[in-house]
């Protein structure tokens, strides 16, 4: 009996220890719950004011990691500590949607119709047109109205373009070129892409930020970028202008993507709700040069109204299915051109 009594006491002590450890673990999770790990390809200067407002309003601390789109996708897919990928167009992120948690923000009722039909794993954040950014000091009397004008021999080696395998904005432009220069049939646009690659003269940049910074700082005469980056440079008194390609402009929403593996789902939902709220979206549109997805938010006066842009439709499913094939073809042409 004495032995049974000792054994019972040991069991009780072990049970108590397990309960204590479990309580300590849950207590630790509460502390962990006060933060959020976010990876993003957005420009730092774009993200910081929005992150600060989110932290102030929610008391949730954001561990923000800035990286290119492909690195951000790899991070949210393979790193269990990452909660959210903020940014990256649906055309670039589309192949990976199975890795994301399905959440529908209550703000969706205020979205423009074009942004209400996305899968539950996507929270549309902003509307992003592809544009050309021109350095007005360097361009001289060269007229640039669209892609065709980039083939001007005087521009050879003076065009900034990032690797479409690393940059979502460059992949967007590759898609835009294929559809625009192929008259709606992307397979007919590769002749243009081949000529365009030759115009780069071996200059394929590593990230989207190098593109718009290179044009703004006078290293390149023209760059293929996204609207908000060009607006930011314009507002910084850089000598640049924005061109919406006359052959057609692909306008694709980017998103907020919550990881299936997130251990802080409630905080991740709060992030999606905050970033699509009217106040955050109005600030983004009026001060940061990004187009809102909401019906009740007006765009910046620095951007051309959507109805005045030659909006070029694309087959999103085809683009998503073809992404890797098209990037491989782009790289094959580069090597054939002697710049691989």
C-alpha positions in Angstrom: 0.0 0.0 0.0 2.9 2.3 0.9 4.3 1.7 -2.6 1.0 2.4 -4.2 0.7 5.7 -2.2 4.2 6.8 -3.4 3.3 5.9 -7.0 0.0 7.9 -6.7 1.9 10.8 -5.4 4.4 10.7 -8.3 1.5 10.6 -10.8 -0.1 13.6 -9.1 3.1 15.5 -9.2 3.7 14.7 -12.9 0.1 15.7 -13.7 0.6 19.0 -11.8 3.9 19.6 -13.7 2.2 18.9 -17.1 -0.6 21.3 -16.2 1.9 23.9 -15.2 3.9 23.4 -18.3 0.7 23.6 -20.4 -0.3 26.8 -18.6 3.1 28.3 -19.1 3.0 27.4 -22.8 -0.4 29.0 -23.2 0.8 32.0 -21.3 3.7 32.2 -23.7 1.3 32.0 -26.7 -0.6 35.0 -25.4 2.6 37.0 -25.4 3.4 35.7 -28.9 -0.1 36.7 -29.9 0.8 40.3 -29.4 2.9 40.3 -32.5 2.6 39.5 -36.2 5.3 38.3 -38.7 4.8 40.0 -42.1 6.9 39.5 -45.3 6.4 42.0 -48.1 7.8 43.2 -51.5 6.2 46.6 -51.0 8.6 49.6 -50.8 9.6 50.3 -47.2 8.6 54.0 -47.5 5.1 52.8 -48.5 4.8 50.3 -45.6 6.1 52.1 -42.6 3.3 54.7 -42.1 0.6 52.0 -42.5 2.4 49.6 -40.1 2.8 52.3 -37.5 -0.9 53.2 -37.7 -1.8 49.5 -37.4 0.4 49.0 -34.3 -0.9 52.1 -32.7 -4.5 51.1 -33.2 -4.2 47.4 -32.2 -1.2 47.2 -29.9 0.0 44.4 -32.1 3.8 44.5 -32.8 4.7 43.8 -36.4 7.9 42.0 -37.3 8.2 43.3 -40.9 10.6 41.6 -43.3 11.2 43.4 -46.6 12.1 41.2 -49.6 11.3 40.5 -53.3 8.1 38.8 -54.3 9.7 35.4 -55.1 11.5 35.4 -51.7 8.4 36.5 -49.9 6.4 33.6 -51.5 9.1 31.2 -50.6 9.1 32.5 -47.0 5.4 32.3 -46.4 5.1 28.9 -48.0 8.1 27.3 -46.1 8.5 29.3 -42.9 6.0 28.4 -40.2 6.7 31.5 -38.3 5.5 33.8 -41.0 1.9 34.9 -40.6 1.2 37.2 -43.6 2.5 38.0 -47.1 1.5 41.6 -47.8 1.7 42.4 -51.5 2.4 40.5 -54.6 0.0 40.5 -57.5 -2.6 37.8 -58.0 -0.9 36.8 -61.3 2.4 36.1 -59.4 0.9 34.6 -56.2 -1.9 32.7 -57.9 -0.1 29.3 -58.2 0.4 29.2 -54.4 -3.1 30.0 -53.1 -3.4 26.5 -51.5 -0.9 27.6 -48.9 -3.1 30.4 -47.6 -5.9 30.5 -45.0 -9.4 31.3 -46.2 -10.6 34.6 -44.7 -13.2 37.1 -45.9 -12.9 40.5 -44.3 -16.2 42.3 -43.4 -14.8 45.2 -45.5 -15.4 43.2 -48.7 -18.9 44.6 -48.8 -17.4 48.0 -49.6 -15.1 46.8 -52.3 -15.6 47.7 -56.0 -17.2 44.8 -57.9 -14.0 43.8 -59.7 -12.4 42.9 -56.4 -15.2 40.9 -54.8 -14.9 37.7 -56.8 -11.5 36.6 -55.6 -10.9 33.3 -53.8 -11.3 33.4 -50.0 -7.6 32.9 -49.6 -7.0 36.4 -51.1 -7.9 39.7 -49.6 -7.5 42.3 -52.3 -5.5 45.3 -51.1 -4.9 47.7 -53.9 -5.3 48.0 -57.7 -1.9 48.1 -59.4 -1.4 49.3 -63.0 1.8 48.6 -64.9 3.4 51.8 -66.1 6.5 53.2 -67.8 8.4 55.8 -65.7 10.5 58.3 -67.8 13.4 60.4 -66.6 12.4 63.8 -68.2 16.0 65.1 -68.0 17.5 62.2 -70.0 14.8 61.4 -72.5 15.3 64.5 -74.6 13.0 64.6 -77.7 12.3 60.8 -77.7 8.6 60.2 -77.6 7.4 57.4 -75.3 3.8 56.5 -75.4 4.0 52.7 -75.1 6.0 49.6 -75.5 6.6 50.1 -79.2 8.6 53.2 -78.4 11.0 51.3 -76.2 12.5 49.7 -79.3 14.0 53.1 -80.4 17.7 52.3 -81.0 18.6 55.5 -79.0 17.3 53.7 -75.9 19.4 50.6 -76.1 21.1 50.0 -72.7 19.1 52.9 -71.1 16.0 50.8 -70.1 15.5 49.6 -66.5 13.8 46.2 -66.2 14.0 43.6 -63.4 14.1 39.9 -63.6 10.5 38.7 -64.0 11.4 35.6 -62.1 12.1 37.7 -59.0 9.9 40.8 -59.3 6.1 40.6 -59.6 6.0 44.0 -61.2 8.3 42.8 -63.9 6.3 39.7 -64.4 3.2 41.9 -64.7 5.0 43.8 -67.5 6.0 40.6 -69.2 2.3 39.5 -69.2 1.3 43.0 -70.3 3.8 42.9 -73.2 2.7 39.5 -74.4 -1.0 40.4 -74.4 -0.6 44.0 -75.7 2.0 43.2 -78.5 0.3 40.0 -79.4 -3.1 41.7 -79.9 -4.7 39.7 -77.1 -2.9 36.5 -77.9 0.1 36.1 -75.6 1.9 33.5 -77.8 2.0 36.1 -80.6 3.9 38.6 -78.3 7.2 36.8 -78.1 8.7 38.5 -81.2 8.3 41.8 -79.4 9.8 40.4 -76.1 12.8 39.2 -78.1 13.4 42.7 -79.5 12.8 44.2 -76.1 15.4 41.9 -74.5 17.9 43.0 -77.1 17.2 46.6 -76.1 18.2 45.9 -72.5 21.8 45.3 -73.7 22.4 42.8 -70.9 21.0 45.0 -68.1 18.5 42.8 -66.2 18.1 44.2 -62.7 17.7 42.2 -59.4 14.6 43.9 -58.0 11.8 46.3 -58.7 13.2 49.0 -56.4 16.4 49.2 -58.5 14.2 49.9 -61.5 12.4 53.0 -60.2 15.3 54.3 -58.2 17.6 53.9 -61.2 15.3 56.0 -63.4 14.7 58.6 -60.7 18.4 59.0 -60.0 19.3 59.3 -63.7 21.0 56.0 -64.3 18.3 55.0 -66.9 16.1 57.0 -69.2 13.0 54.8 -68.8 11.9 52.0 -66.5 9.1 49.4 -66.5 7.5 49.6 -63.1 4.3 49.9 -61.1 2.2 53.1 -60.7 2.7 53.7 -57.0 6.5 53.6 -57.3 6.4 56.2 -60.1 4.0 58.4 -58.1 6.3 58.3 -55.0 9.2 59.4 -57.1 7.0 62.2 -58.6 6.0 63.4 -55.2 9.7 63.3 -54.1 10.3 66.0 -56.8 12.2 63.6 -59.0 12.2 64.7 -62.7 10.0 61.9 -63.9 6.8 61.4 -65.8 4.3 58.5 -65.9 3.2 56.8 -69.1 0.3 54.4 -69.4 1.1 52.3 -72.4 -1.2 53.2 -75.3 -1.2 49.5 -76.4 -3.0 48.7 -73.2 -2.4 48.5 -69.5 -2.9 45.4 -67.3 -4.3 46.4 -63.9 -4.1 43.6 -61.4 -4.9 43.7 -57.7 -2.3 42.7 -55.2 -3.3 41.0 -52.0 -3.0 40.2 -48.3 -2.3 36.5 -47.9 -2.6 34.8 -44.5 -0.5 31.6 -44.0 -2.3 28.4 -43.3 0.4 27.8 -40.7 -0.1 31.1 -38.8 -0.2 30.7 -35.1 -1.7 34.2 -34.7 -4.7 34.0 -37.0 -6.8 36.5 -35.0 -4.0 39.1 -35.4 -3.7 38.3 -39.0 -7.4 38.9 -39.6 -7.1 42.2 -37.8 -4.3 43.1 -40.1 -6.4 42.4 -43.2 -9.3 44.3 -41.7 -7.2 47.3 -40.9 -5.5 47.5 -44.2 -8.8 47.4 -46.1 -10.6 49.8 -43.8 -11.8 53.1 -45.2 -9.3 55.2 -43.2 -6.3 53.1 -44.2 -7.3 52.9 -47.8 -8.0 56.6 -48.0 -4.6 57.4 -46.6 -3.0 55.0 -49.0 -4.7 56.6 -52.0 -4.3 60.3 -51.1 -0.8 60.1 -49.5 0.9 57.0 -50.8 -0.2 57.0 -54.5 -1.8 53.5 -54.5 -5.3 52.9 -55.9 -7.9 51.6 -53.4 -10.1 48.6 -53.9 -13.0 50.3 -52.1 -15.9 52.1 -53.7 -15.9 54.9 -51.2 -12.3 56.0 -51.6 -11.1 58.5 -54.2 -7.8 58.1 -56.1 -4.9 60.5 -55.9 -5.0 63.5 -58.2 -1.6 62.4 -59.5 -3.0 59.3 -61.2 -5.1 59.0 -64.3 -8.7 57.9 -63.6 -9.2 54.2 -64.3 -11.8 54.9 -67.0 -9.3 56.9 -69.0 -6.8 54.1 -69.2 -6.8 51.6 -72.0 -7.5 48.6 -69.7 -6.2 45.4 -71.1 -8.0 42.2 -70.0 -6.0 39.0 -69.6 -7.0 35.4 -68.9 -5.8 35.1 -65.3 -6.0 31.3 -65.2 -3.9 31.0 -68.3 -1.4 33.5 -66.9 -1.1 31.6 -63.6 -0.8 28.2 -65.4 1.8 29.7 -67.8 3.9 31.7 -65.3 6.8 29.3 -65.0 6.8 28.5 -68.8 6.8 32.1 -69.7 9.7 32.9 -67.3 11.6 30.0 -68.7 11.0 31.3 -72.3 12.1 34.8 -71.3 15.4 33.3 -69.9 15.9 31.2 -72.9 15.6 34.2 -75.2 18.1 36.1 -73.0 20.6 33.3 -73.4 20.0 33.2 -77.1 20.6 37.0 -77.2 24.0 36.4 -75.5 23.0 37.9 -72.1 21.9 34.9 -70.2 
